[in-house]
Amino acid sequence: MPEQPAGPHGPDDTATATAKEQPRRRQARGERRIQQLLEAAASVFCTSGYTAASTNAIAREAGVSPGTLYQFFPNKEAIAVELGDRLMHDLRDTYGEALAPIDPGTSLTDAVGATVDRLTAFNTEHPVFFALMHGPDVPGGITEAHDALHTNLIGRVEDLLASLLPPDADKAHITRTAHVSLGIYKAGLELVLSHEGAERQAYIQEIKDVLTRYLEPLVGDRPGRSAG
C-alpha cells in the first residue's frame, strides 16, 4: 500500500491541525463556563449580598455542581475579584465616554444629562457592581482596585469641570466641586437602583436637576453653559 504524503493535505498536517484545535475548543468551553459562573454569582450577590452568598448557592444558580465551580474558582472571593475586575474594565470605558471633553456650545443641562445617563446606564445594567463596591465585607482586592478607579474618576471629573467652570477657577475649588458632584451622584444612585420603571427614571431626573442646580451658579453665564 503506497505511503500517504505528509504535505499540506497529508495525514500529518491534519493531525497537527486537530491537535491545535482541541485546546482552543477546551479554552472556549472553559471561558463560557466561567462566564456562566460569573453571571450566576452576580445574581446571588445582588439578592443575598456578598457576605451571605456561598459557592454552593452560586453553583446552584449556575446549574452546575460545586465540584465544577471549584475547577475554575477556589472560593467565593476569587469569583468576586474576577467579576469585579471585568466590571471595572467595562466601567473605565464608560467613564471615558461619559466624561469625554464637551463641545463649548453644549449647555450645562445637556452636559450633566448625558453624563448621568451614561453612568446610570452602566450601573442599572450591572447592579452587582454597586452591591460589591458598597457591601460591608468587600474583598481586599476589589477595594484596592475600586480606590484606584475612584481616584481616576475624580481626575476625569476635574477635567470635565475645568472645561465648564470659569477659566480663573482655582485647582482646589475644582477638586472640591468634583468630590461633591460625585458624592451627589453616588447618593442618588442608591435610590435609582432601589426603584424600577417610571420611578427609577424620576430619580435619575432628580439627580440631573440637583447637579445642574449645584453647578449652575459656579458655571456662571458663559456662552453655551447656561441651563437654558
N, C-alpha and C positions, 0 to 999 in steps of 0.2 A: 504494500500500500504506500503511495507516494507521501512524502512528508509535507505537511502544510507549511507554506511560507510564513515567517514571522515578521511580516511587514506591516504597513498601516492598516491592513484589513485582516491580518493573520490572527491566530488564537492568542498569542502572547499579548498583542495590543488590546484585544477585547478583555482579557483577564485583568490587565492593568487598569483599564478604564472602569471596570466593575469594582475593583478593589478601591479605587479612589472615590467612586460614587457612594459606596456604603457608609464611610464615615460622615459624608455630607448629609446623607439621609438621616443617620443617627443624630447628628447635630441639629438638624431641622426639627426632628421629633422632640429632642430634648428642649429646644427653645420654645416649642409650642406647649410642652408640659409646664415649663417654668412660667410662661405667660398665664396658663390656666391657674396655676397655684397663686400667682400674684393677684389675679383678678378675684379669686376666692378670698384671699387674705384681705384685700381692700374691702370686700363686703363684710367680712367678720369684724374688722377693725372699726368700721363705721357703725355697726349695730351694737357691738359689745364693748368697744374701746380696746385699746392696745393691752392694758393691764389684764382685763378679764379674758381676752382671747387666748386660745390654745392651739397647738399644732393639730390636735385631734379635730377641733372644730373647723379649722382651715381645710384639712384633708376631707372632711365630711362635705363641706361646701363645694369643694372641687370635684367630689365624686370619685376620690381615689383612696387607697389605703394609707395609713400613716407611714408604712414602710416605703411606699412610693414617694411620699413627700420627703422622707429623710434621705432619699437618693440624691436630692437636689439641694436641700437646706438642712443644716444640723439642728436648728432651733427656730423659735419664733422671732428672735431678734435678727437673725440673718435674713429672714423673709422681709421684715420691716425695713432693714437697711437697704436691701436691694430695691424694694418698692420705692422707698424714699429717694434713692439715687436716680431712678428712672424718672420719677415725677419732677425732681428738681432740675434735671436736664431739660425736660419739656418746659418747665416754668421759666428757665433762663431765656428760651426762645420767645416765650410770651412776653417777658419783660422787655426784650429787645423791640418787639412790635408795639407794645403798649406805651413805652417810654421813648419812642424814637423822636428825633427833632421835629418840631412843629413848624409848619409854614407860618410866616409872620402875619398872614392875613386871617389866621384861624381865631375864632372868638374863644374866650375863656370857657364859655358854656360847652362849646363843641370839643375843645381840648380835654376838659375834665370828663365829659360824657364818653368820648372814645376810649380814654384810658381806663375808666372804671368798667366799661363794658367788656374790654378785653381781659382784664384781670378777674372780674367776677365770672366770666365765661369759663375760664380755666378752673376756678375753684368749684363752680357748680357741676362741671363735668367730672371733676376728681375730688369729691368731698372727703375722701380718705386723707388727702394732703393736710387739710385743716385738723382732722382727727389725730394724725400722727404728730404734727408740729405743736399742738397745744394740749396734748394729753399730759396727765400727771406723772407718767413713768416712761418718758420717751427714751429710746436707746441713745447712748452717748454719741455714737457715730452720726446719727441723724441730727442731734443737737448741734454738733460742731459744723456740719455741712449747712444747716439752716442759718446759723450765726454768720457764716461766710456769705451766704446768699443774701441775708438781710443787709449786711454791710454794702454789698454790691448794689442792692436795690436802692438804698439810701443815696448812694452816689449818683445813680441814674435819675432819681427824683430831683436831686440837687441840680443836675444838668438841665433837666426839663424846666425847673422853676427859674433857673438863671435866664432862660430864654423868654420867660413870661414876666418876671419882675423888672422894675426899672434898672437901668444899667448901673446906677450908683448903689444898689443894694449890696451890703457887705456879706462876706462869706459866712460869718456866724449867724446872721439873720436868715440866710438861705438854708443853712443846716437845720436851724430850729424849725423853720417852716416845713422842711422836708419831713422831719420827725413827727411833727403834729399832723401833717397831711396823711402820712402813712398810718399813724395811730387812729385817726378818724376812720380811715378805710377799714382797718382790721377790726375795729369795734363794730362797725356796721356789717362787716362780712359775716360775723357770727349770727346776726339777725337774719341776713339773707339766706344762709344755709339752713336755718330752722323753719323756713317757710317755703311754700311752693306756689306755682301758678301766678295769678294776678297779684297776690300779696307779696310774693318774692319780688316781682317787678316793681311794686310800690316801694319796697325797702331799698332797692337799687337806686331808684329815683331820689329817695331821701338822701342817700349818700352823695349823689351828684349835687343835690341842692346845698347840702351842708358844706361840701368842699368849695363849691363855687362862691357861696356867700362868705366863706372864710378868706378865700384868696382875692376876691374882688377888690376890697379896699387896698390890698397890698399891691395888686397889679396896677391900679390907677386907670387913667383914661388914655393909655397908649393906643394908637390906632390898631384896630383889629382885635383888641384884647377885651373889650367890654363884653358883658354877658348878653347884650343885645335885647 
